[in-house]
Amino acid sequence: MKRFAKVLLGVSAALVTMLVATAAFAQEATTADKIAFSDRDKWIACAAGFGIALAAFGGALSQGRTASTALDGIARNPGAADKLFTPMILGLALIESLVIYSLIISILLLGKVH
C-alpha cells in the first residue's frame, strides 16, 4: 500500500506541476489573434464535425449488425462458434479503423482552421 501511495503522490505532483507551468507561461492574446473566423474556416469546422458524427454513427451501426449476425450464426450452429469468432473480430477491427481514419481526417481539417 505504501508503494501505491508513493506512486499516486508522484503522479499528482507531476500533474500539478504541469498545470501550474502551463498557466505561468501562457501569453495573453493580442488583437491579431482575436480575428473572427472566415466563412471557409466555419465550413471546414462544420465538415469535420459532420464527418466524425457520420463515421461514428455508421461505425456503431455496422458493428452492431456484425455482432448480431455473428451471434445469430452461432445460435443456429453452436459448433461454428470457433470459425465465426476470428472473422467477426477482424471485421470489427476493420470497421473501427475506418472510424479512426475519419477522426484523423477531421483533426487534419481542423488544423486548417486559423
N, C-alpha and C positions, 0 to 999 in steps of 0.2 A: 504494500500500500504506500510505503514511503517513496518508492520509485515512481509510482503513478503521480503522486503529489508533486515531486520534483519536475517531472515532465510537463505536467499541467501548468506549474508556475513558470517554467521556461517558455512555453508556448504563449501564455498570456502576456508575459513580459515582452516577448518579441512583437506580438500584435499591438500592444500599447505603444511601443517604440515606433513602429511603422506608422500608426495613426497620428502620433504627435509630430513626427518628422514631416509627414505629408502636409499637415496644416501649417507648420512653421515655414516651409519653403514655398508655399503657394504664392503666386503673384496675383495681384488684382488685375481684372480685365480692363483693357484700355478701350477707348471708343472705337478703335478699328476692329476689335474683337467682337463688338456688340452689333455688327451689321446683320440686318434681317436676312432670313433665308430667301433665296430666289425661287422662282417657280420650278426651275429644274431640280433644285435640292428637295423641294417639297414632294415632287413626283417620284424622285429616287427613294426617299424615305417611305412614301406610300407603297411603292412597288416592293420594297424589301419587306415591309410588314405583311402585305397580302401574300407575297411569295412564301414566307415562312409559315403563315397561317394555313395556306392551302396545302403545303407539303406536310405539315403536322396532321391535318385532317385526313389527307389521303393515306399517309403512313399508318395512322391509327386504324382507319377503316380496313386497309388491306392486311394489317397484322391480325386484327380480329377475325377477319374472314379466313385467313390462312390457318390460324389456330382452331377455329371452328370446324373447318373442313378436315383437318388432320384428326381432330377428336371424333368426328363422325366416322371417319375411316377406321379408327381404332375401335370404336364401339361396334361397328359391323363385323370387324375381323380382328379380335384381340391378338391373334398371332402375328399380325403385321405391324405391331407397335414398334418393334426394333427397326423395321425397314422404313417406317414413316417418320421416325424421330429425327434422323440426321438431315433428310431433305427439308423438313419443316424448319429446323434451326438455321440451316443455310439460307432458306428463303426469307426468314425473319431478319437475318443479318443483312441480306442484300436490300431489303425494304428499308431498314433503318439507315443503311449507308446512303440511300437516296435522300432521306430526310436530313441527314448530316451534311450532305453535299448542298442542299438548298440553304441550310443555315450558313455555310461558308460563303455561298454566293451573296446572301443577304448582308453578311458582315462586310464583304468586299464592296457591295453597293453603298453601304452606309459610310464606308471610308471615303467615298467620293463627295459626300456632303460636306460643305465648308462650314 
